[in-house]
Amino acid sequence: MRKFPLIAALIGLALPALAEDRALLMGVSRYDNLSRVRSGGDVLRADAALRDAGYELVTLSNGSQRDMLRLLGQLTRNAPDAKRLVVGLSGRFVTDGQRNWYLSADARNPDLFTLPQSGVSLDSIMAVLARTPGQAVLVLGLDTDDDDAIGDYLREGLGNLDIPQGVTVIIGGPSYGDDVLIDAVAEPGANVMAYVRDSRRLRAEGYRPASLNMQTDQDRPAPTAPSVDAALDAWTTAQDLDTADSYRDFIFAYPDSRYAPEARRQLDAIENDPQRLAEIAEGQLNLTRNQRRAIQRDLTLLGYDTRGVDGIFGPGSRGAIRNWQQSNGFTQTSYLSREQINRIDAQASRRKAEIEAEEARQREEALRLDRAYWEETGARGDVAGYRAYLERYPNGSFADEAKKKLAELTEPEPPQQPDTDQAREQERALRINPILARLIESRLAQLGFNPGQVDGRFDRDTRGAIGRYQSSRNLPATGYLSEPTLARLLADTFQ
């Protein structure tokens, strides 16, 4: 069911232009450079109810920053004469924790220094609303679960709101902003605060009296007849809302008007927009968070940085998907189909197999070099050969045999003890806890150095694996961890 009939919009458009109550509604669902916001334009559905309630109303759908600033400037100029002020915003919001901005449709990958060119300041909007304390409402429609990082100093959503005295801020999802405007703000005798308290989807901040009434029966003007050119008024409303429903309603009401062909074209463009169709198709897959994590891991393995593996498809993941689609000949929608997910999985499986094969090859090559060096040194059965082998491969495949034979031929050389003691002290200084110890053993196992059981205890097998790793990376092969060895190990991959 539609949230308001088309005839109500036509009646609302014919109200007197001069009104003491003023309202501004702006909704963004389609961004030029960011992903869409589902129901981002729903706040504009409150258009007819507010006009019918006597508000002088201005609306903007998918507006640029220039258009947003123009309408906010108009609101600022009219605010001193207003009895009540209402602003409804829906779309994407970003914050640095203290300041908050509403992004325009033409926002380009905002960062801390380009935000003034990407949106409008909520602090400035609230300062305007403060001109009518106690009768000022700001409705924000955003994804309340969205908390994606943007750049190094911003995140998506809202931070602390420094709300002026007498301003009520109502926060909810994009699809609930129009409900509170229609059923509470514009409804005669309705208690806005009671409506918010009764809703699990809304919350209020700032000025929160027990009762807040933004419309009375005496305030509501009597409806007047539709304007002479009702089709033009309805067409203006449809363009302001810029949704499939608004164009469909217009075509149904005025199928033979001179605006109908353009309305059909706009409706067709929306319903067949590749971006929209791709978003709908991905939504129908009902991907779980674990499935999204698997996709992020696969993309990362393939060299497409998702900026984290958290199961949330934020700007980083959407950018990675878009780059993968470009490399593989798909339309760059940043939304995935089942075919594309299967292809990403297949490519990642192949890449994983290639990496494992390369690791196995490098292990075989390391063993071959170890064996060849043994044949030229320790295999000859003399002290010099054993020592030469142990110097190069202190934890090599033949190290135990070399040490045993060497012990039979000569006493251990005391000068080696201080080096071992120093290496032990260096490892002790790292203060390795059991969790990090298991991570180190797991990493050694992944790299093919066979540390034995992964239990957080550095036994003989672990020491041997550390030494073999150090030797393979041209580090001092002590069998004990040093700061350079630990840093290299945790970041290392086979070359």
C-alpha positions, 0 to 999 in steps of 0.5 A, a space after each residue: 500500500 502506498 504511504 499516501 495517495 496521489 490526490 493528497 499530494 495534489 491537494 498539498 501542492 495547492 496550499 498557500 505559499 506563505 506559511 509560518 511553519 517551514 520544512 525541508 526534506 532531502 533524500 539520497 538513494 543513488 550516489 555517483 561514487 558510493 553504493 546506493 542507500 536502500 529506501 534513502 528517498 523514502 523521507 520525501 514521501 512525507 511531502 503531501 502530509 507536511 504540505 497538507 499540515 500547512 508547512 511551506 515545504 521544499 524537497 530535494 531528491 538525489 541532490 548535488 552539494 550545490 543544490 543542498 546548500 542552495 536550499 539550506 540557504 533559503 531555509 536559513 533566510 526564512 527561519 527567523 519568520 518561522 513558527 516551527 521548523 522541520 528538516 528531514 534528511 536520509 542517506 549517508 552520514 559520516 563523522 570524525 567522532 565529534 563533527 557530522 556531515 550529510 553526504 550529497 549525491 556527488 560526494 567523491 570518496 570523502 576524507 577529512 579534508 575534502 568533506 566540505 566539498 562532499 556534503 553539508 554540516 549537521 552542526 550548521 543545520 541544527 544551528 538554524 533549527 535553534 531559531 525556533 527552540 521547542 518547535 524544531 525537529 531534525 529527522 535523520 534516516 540512516 543505517 543505524 548498524 553501519 559503522 564502516 571506516 572511511 579513510 583514516 579519520 572518518 567512519 560512516 554513521 553519526 558521532 557525538 551530536 552537539 545539539 542546541 537547546 530546544 532542538 529535537 533530533 530523531 534518528 532511525 533507519 531510512 525507511 522510518 523517517 517518513 513514518 514519524 513525519 507523517 504519523 506524528 509531526 504532521 498529525 494534529 494532536 499527535 505527541 511526537 515524543 510518545 510516537 518515538 518512545 513507542 517505536 523500537 526503530 527510532 530514538 530521540 536526542 537533544 530536547 526531549 520533553 514529555 510531550 511535543 506537539 508540532 501540529 494542532 487542529 487549529 493550525 491545519 488549513 482547510 484544503 483547497 481545490 487542486 491547482 488548474 494544471 494538476 498534471 504539472 503539479 503532480 509531475 513536479 511531485 513525481 520528479 521531487 520523489 524520483 522513485 519508481 512508485 512516484 512515476 508509476 502513480 503519475 502515469 496511472 493518474 495522467 496517462 495522456 498528459 504531455 509529461 507521461 512519455 517522460 515519466 515512462 522513460 524515467 520509470 523504465 530507467 529506474 527499473 532497468 538500471 543495471 546498478 539497481 538490478 544488480 543490487 536487487 539480485 545480490 540481495 536476493 542471494 541472502 548472503 550470510 555474514 560467513 559467506 561474505 567473509 569467504 568472498 572477502 578472503 577470496 578477493 584478498 587472496 586474488 590481490 583485491 584489497 577489501 580493507 578487512 575481512 569482517 563480513 560487511 560489504 562496505 566501501 572497501 569491499 565494494 571497491 574490490 568487487 568493482 575492480 575484480 569485475 573490471 578485470 574479468 569483463 563484467 559490468 562494474 556494479 560493485 554487486 555480485 551475482 551467483 555466477 560471479 561468486 562461483 568464479 571468484 571462489 574458483 579463481 581463489 581455489 586455483 590461486 591457493 593451489 598455486 601458492 601451496 604448490 610453490 611452497 612445496 617446491 620451495 621446501 623441496 628446493 631447500 631440502 635439495 640444497 641441504 642434502 647437497 651441502 651435507 654430501 660435500 661436508 658432513 657426509 665426509 665424516 670429519 670434524 671440519 665437515 660436521 662443523 661446516 654443515 652445522 654452521 650453515 644448517 644448525 637445524 638442518 635435516 642432518 643437524 642431529 646426526 652431525 651433532 652426534 658425530 661431532 660430539 663423539 669426535 670432540 668436546 663442544 666448544 665453549 665459545 658457542 655458549 655465550 651466543 646461545 645465552 645471548 639469543 635466549 635472553 633476546 627471546 626472553 625480552 620479547 615476552 612471548 605469551 602462549 597465544 603469540 607462541 601458538 601463532 608463531 608455531 602456526 606460522 612456521 607450520 604454514 610456511 612448511 618448517 614443521 614445528 611439531 605440535 602447535 601447543 604454545 610450548 617451544 620444544 626441540 621441534 619448535 627450536 629446529 623449525 625456528 632455526 631452519 626458518 632463520 637459515 632459509 632467510 639468511 638470519 642468524 640461525 640460533 633457534 631462538 626468536 629475536 625481534 628481527 626474526 619475529 617481525 619477518 616471520 609474522 609478515 613473511 610469505 614465500 617469494 
